[in-house]
Amino acid sequence: MSHEPQQFSPLVSDFYGYENRLTDQEKDLIVRLRAFLEAKVRPIMNDLWSNAEFFPREIITEMAELGLFGYPYEETRAFPNSAVFRGWVALELARVDASVATLVGMQNGLVMGSIAVAGSPEQRAEWLPRFASGELLGAFGLTEPLSGSDTAQGLQTVAKRDGDTWVINGAKRWIGNGSISDVTIIWARDADDNQVKGFIVPTTTPGYSAKRIENKQALRIVQNADIVLDNLVVPEANRLQGSKSFRETAAVLRLTRAEVAWAAVGNSIGAYEAAVAYAGERIQFGKPIGSHQLVQELLAKSLGNITSSIGLVTRVSEMLDEGTQQDAHSALAKEFTTSRMRETVAWCRELFGGNGIVMDYGVIKYFADAEAIYSYEGTREMNTLIVGRAITGKAAFV
Ligand SMILES: Cc1cc2nc3c(=O)[nH]c(=O)nc-3n(C[C@H](O)[C@H](O)[C@H](O)COP(=O)(O)OP(=O)(O)OC[C@H]3O[C@@H](n4cnc5c(N)ncnc54)[C@H](O)[C@@H]3O)c2cc1C
């Protein structure tokens, strides 16, 4: 991507100016990211969403050239960056389109994160650059038809060691881009020690079959899949060498959960910006609807939700940078910002009246996508229970 210098300007919807805390180098990438999203994603996203089609593959390459994949990891780091910056990237992506934010969250976070957290140095060196360059599109296969919130205990896919290989059998559900990925990280239970382990699985491996989940009404650009693993043979070299139990899986999820909280704020901002524009254009009772007090109230409440959420996610990412972030901190952030997002997108859609439910005005996309963000990477209930356990010392999951 060409680098044309442009002025950084904080988002108007970042009311307290948190974005000014970024370094000049980080602001520079944000400027380029915004230019890319406006030029390449915004013009096509509503059609792709309506038709449930994935992004053209060249967009993945351009995102890679921009440095969006692999910047948190030593081997593929384009420049120094902080967790707060990674959060801002998630926000800026979701502000335009939550599917593109989900794509980056999967490739950069869940897939590359699995290899960074649980891979050996050799595996990191072999695989991370290939995802970073966009040569490979990845997917993360944890959830199963019979096991969603309870994957730690309920995961049923089995991996049986057979000499230098593993034979994997089972099924996965909801796997983002699992029907179009080149490589999927599959989490399976070792038949011998009953522990969950991760495997790097090229999707051309015999025994891997994936079917797109049809008629999904949120994040329609992301291609979620049902996957069947039928006597799939994977070499021991493709087992994530540091993955010994669900603890490593949880460590990967810990990395990404706070970024989902940031994406929820971005999705809220997308709806809010559309609502502010519409409030200035739509005339009722002889004046723009933004002149009516109750419409202003919808906007003020939305901005309040967005502003409190930005403060919260900024702090939780600072804690990650400081090394003090615990599971309950990111769980509270995800619970809080996704709940505020649900209110905000509903208020913003409401402001459009009937036009709020047709794609021509776009706000319905933010409204519908909010439902997926609310449920994936830990539902509100699961995150509440993680926080509840931290408060009381008592686990109330079962
Ligand atoms: C768009 C989308 C993309 C996704 N992408 C991926 C992906 O790429 N990879 C992947 O592995 N997974 C993915 N998922 C799966 C996602 O993580 C799960 O949907 C999520 O964890 C919830 O699991 P579930 O849908 O099976 O719901 P369930 O676990 O069946 O939960 C149903 C409801 O019951 C509630 N519930 C469950 N247990 C309790 C309890 N103990 N106490 C109180 N309430 C409870 C839940 O909070 C929820 O409201 C994706 C999901 C979606 C929707």
The ligand as an SDF file (V2000), in Angstrom:
LIG
                    3D

 53 58  0  0  0  0  0  0  0  0999 V2000
  -20.6220  -15.2400   14.1100 C   0  0  0  0  0  0  0  0  0  0  0  0
  -19.9120  -16.2100   14.9630 C   0  0  0  0  0  0  0  0  0  0  0  0
  -18.5720  -16.4910   14.7290 C   0  0  0  0  0  0  0  0  0  0  0  0
  -17.9100  -17.4620   15.4770 C   0  0  0  0  0  0  0  0  0  0  0  0
  -16.6300  -17.7940   15.1500 N   0  0  0  0  0  0  0  0  0  0  0  0
  -16.0300  -18.8230   15.7990 C   0  0  0  0  0  0  0  0  0  0  0  0
  -14.7380  -19.2720   15.3830 C   0  0  0  0  0  0  0  0  0  0  0  0
  -14.1350  -18.7160   14.4590 O   0  0  0  0  0  0  0  0  0  0  0  0
  -14.1890  -20.3280   16.0290 N   0  0  0  0  0  0  0  0  0  0  0  0
  -14.8240  -20.9690   17.0510 C   0  0  0  0  0  0  0  0  0  0  0  0
  -14.2480  -21.9170   17.5840 O   0  0  0  0  0  0  0  0  0  0  0  0
  -16.0470  -20.5630   17.4750 N   0  0  0  0  0  0  0  0  0  0  0  0
  -16.6700  -19.5150   16.8620 C   0  0  0  0  0  0  0  0  0  0  0  0
  -17.9200  -19.0990   17.2500 N   0  0  0  0  0  0  0  0  0  0  0  0
  -18.5910  -19.8030   18.3430 C   0  0  0  0  0  0  0  0  0  0  0  0
  -18.8410  -18.9630   19.5660 C   0  0  0  0  0  0  0  0  0  0  0  0
  -17.6680  -18.7970   20.2980 O   0  0  0  0  0  0  0  0  0  0  0  0
  -19.9900  -19.6250   20.3400 C   0  0  0  0  0  0  0  0  0  0  0  0
  -21.1690  -19.3810   19.5980 O   0  0  0  0  0  0  0  0  0  0  0  0
  -20.1170  -19.1010   21.7440 C   0  0  0  0  0  0  0  0  0  0  0  0
  -19.0440  -19.5290   22.5320 O   0  0  0  0  0  0  0  0  0  0  0  0
  -21.4080  -19.5920   22.3920 C   0  0  0  0  0  0  0  0  0  0  0  0
  -21.5810  -20.9600   22.2210 O   0  0  0  0  0  0  0  0  0  0  0  0
  -22.9710  -21.5130   21.6500 P   0  0  0  0  0  0  0  0  0  0  0  0
  -23.3610  -20.7060   20.4740 O   0  0  0  0  0  0  0  0  0  0  0  0
  -22.8400  -22.9850   21.4780 O   0  0  0  0  0  0  0  0  0  0  0  0
  -24.0470  -21.2080   22.7760 O   0  0  0  0  0  0  0  0  0  0  0  0
  -24.3490  -22.0830   24.0720 P   0  0  0  0  0  0  0  0  0  0  0  0
  -23.0920  -22.3960   24.8050 O   0  0  0  0  0  0  0  0  0  0  0  0
  -25.2310  -23.2120   23.6910 O   0  0  0  0  0  0  0  0  0  0  0  0
  -25.1730  -21.0450   24.9550 O   0  0  0  0  0  0  0  0  0  0  0  0
  -26.5450  -20.7320   24.6920 C   0  0  0  0  0  0  0  0  0  0  0  0
  -26.9920  -19.7330   25.7700 C   0  0  0  0  0  0  0  0  0  0  0  0
  -26.9210  -20.3520   27.0640 O   0  0  0  0  0  0  0  0  0  0  0  0
  -26.1100  -19.5260   27.9180 C   0  0  0  0  0  0  0  0  0  0  0  0
  -25.3980  -20.3930   28.8700 N   0  0  0  0  0  0  0  0  0  0  0  0
  -24.6380  -21.4850   28.6070 C   0  0  0  0  0  0  0  0  0  0  0  0
  -24.1330  -21.9890   29.7390 N   0  0  0  0  0  0  0  0  0  0  0  0
  -24.5640  -21.1860   30.7500 C   0  0  0  0  0  0  0  0  0  0  0  0
  -24.3660  -21.1700   32.1620 C   0  0  0  0  0  0  0  0  0  0  0  0
  -23.5830  -22.0540   32.7740 N   0  0  0  0  0  0  0  0  0  0  0  0
  -24.9650  -20.1940   32.8710 N   0  0  0  0  0  0  0  0  0  0  0  0
  -25.7160  -19.2380   32.2640 C   0  0  0  0  0  0  0  0  0  0  0  0
  -25.9320  -19.1970   30.9360 N   0  0  0  0  0  0  0  0  0  0  0  0
  -25.3700  -20.1600   30.2000 C   0  0  0  0  0  0  0  0  0  0  0  0
  -25.1700  -18.7970   26.9860 C   0  0  0  0  0  0  0  0  0  0  0  0
  -24.6240  -17.6310   27.6000 O   0  0  0  0  0  0  0  0  0  0  0  0
  -26.0960  -18.4810   25.8100 C   0  0  0  0  0  0  0  0  0  0  0  0
  -26.8670  -17.3580   26.0970 O   0  0  0  0  0  0  0  0  0  0  0  0
  -18.5820  -18.1090   16.5260 C   0  0  0  0  0  0  0  0  0  0  0  0
  -19.9200  -17.7920   16.7840 C   0  0  0  0  0  0  0  0  0  0  0  0
  -20.5800  -16.8690   16.0200 C   0  0  0  0  0  0  0  0  0  0  0  0
  -22.0350  -16.5910   16.3230 C   0  0  0  0  0  0  0  0  0  0  0  0
  1  2  1  0
  2  3  1  0
  2 52  2  0
  3  4  2  0
  4  5  1  0
  4 50  1  0
  5  6  2  0
  6  7  1  0
  6 13  1  0
  7  8  2  0
  7  9  1  0
  9 10  1  0
 10 11  2  0
 10 12  1  0
 12 13  2  0
 13 14  1  0
 14 15  1  0
 14 50  1  0
 15 16  1  0
 16 17  1  0
 16 18  1  0
 18 19  1  0
 18 20  1  0
 20 21  1  0
 20 22  1  0
 22 23  1  0
 23 24  1  0
 24 25  2  0
 24 26  1  0
 24 27  1  0
 27 28  1  0
 28 29  2  0
 28 30  1  0
 28 31  1  0
 31 32  1  0
 32 33  1  0
 33 34  1  0
 33 48  1  0
 34 35  1  0
 35 36  1  0
 35 46  1  0
 36 37  1  0
 36 45  1  0
 37 38  2  0
 38 39  1  0
 39 40  1  0
 39 45  2  0
 40 41  1  0
 40 42  2  0
 42 43  1  0
 43 44  2  0
 44 45  1  0
 46 47  1  0
 46 48  1  0
 48 49  1  0
 50 51  2  0
 51 52  1  0
 52 53  1  0
M  END
$$$$
